[in-house]
Amino acid sequence: MSSLTSLTLKAALDGLADKSFSSEELTKAHVDVVAAAKPLNAFILETPDKAIEMAKASDARRARGEAGALDGAPLGIKDLFCTEGVRSTACSNILGNFVPTYESTVTANLWRDGAVMLGKLNLDEFAMGSSNETSAFGPVVNPWRSEGSNAKLTPGGSSGGSAAAVAADLCLGATATDTGGSIRQPAAFTGTVGIKPTYGRCSRWGVVAFASSLDQAGPIAKTVEDAAILLKSMSGHDPKDSTSLDIETPDFPSFVGKSVKGLRIGIPKEYRVDGMPPEIEKLWEQGIAWLKEAGCEIVEVSLPHTKYALPAYYIVAPAEASSNLARYDGMRFGLREPGGNLTETYENTRAAGFGAEVKRRILIGTYVLSAGYYDAYYVKALKVRRRIADDFDQAFQKVDALLTPTAPSAAFGLGENADDPVAMYLNDIFTVTVNLAGLPGMSIPAGVDAGGLPLGLQLIGKALDEGTLFSLGGAIEKAADFKAKPAKWW
């Protein structure tokens, strides 16, 4: 039944609907490939019994004519989403064996629509990282390899487990989160489609917080249509999240395949950065040509504050992280290390529980929020953030969407940037502006580099205009005709 795992989500749902196979058969096929894919380290907790149980319940619903939009589809869940009765750790030792007594709103929406959970996926600890190397469970290995090399590559981060699992056909789709590029960069590195919706489109309730004003959930999928199907289920207003938008969720799949003729596409001149590999530049030009052929008008735009985005992001995000992570003190849940007094218990627990990158960001965040530096760093970063949002507002008066590269390179080797945090942070150079402005952004696989590794193009849309991104993404997907798959070595 392994051919079942190579299906797209849409094809699998169609097959279930016309009774070509049952959810139980589909789920068993996925459970088997997940069990055999240990070398990828994408899943950190497999839930085969729960998956089969959910699949049987789905088959029963379908037999009664009560199938939901995702009924019977096996998905992977990033371990940042709390799942009732199933260990949820954010890939940090400090959460230990934490088992939530509640379900995140996003996953609850997926189960409401009949999806099946295969297990929990690896990520950078507390979603802090661009290579999935900061996880307490060890790094995820990208299923792709460069031609003629056996070197292990990063799948990107923080949603590396989600991207690797989808690319390796371990699940039909996966939940992910994006704080500064953590859906789009891994999608680009693994030849998958990832969309970060508008801030507030998906509820953050029950998602372990990193930087609350930037975090947003979204899907990683095999195709643009699959991403649209998943996002439709994941979205919706949630009174439990004060930042959740009280608006109707559009029928995202209906936008895929729509004509894009007449749309104006902005090309930000500031994204042509020094030292950008020629193959990224070439792919970008190719993307522009594809959209021209589809009837779009290409317009050069300026986003003058782009060069300040990365420094502003790496002040705002750690500041919010230092505040959010103060709750991990060993008192109420998770790890507790003994100490001679309360302060020592706090210190010992946090020293043992947090990894090096999380400690680094907590220290940076605490520093920029401290009395002498709050105005000099944090307040200034918030002002820059406002200017970046204004740049986008002005650009979107002239254009309907923007086209840029997703990442400055293809996937790099595990350990390659581990000792240089600044080099690692530069991976987010094209993606962080979108989070700072709260806009939707999507990565579509559009080509390969000289070593056969996937490269992605990024579309950035107006707030709440994911529909246009799905139409444009569909046009790029059709033109690129990206069919490459990683050769199975695991």
Summary of the structure (lengths in Angstrom):
residues: 490
radius of gyration: 21.3
end to end distance: 18.3
largest distance: 70.1
contacts: 1934
relative contact order: 0.14
helix: 43%
strand: 14%
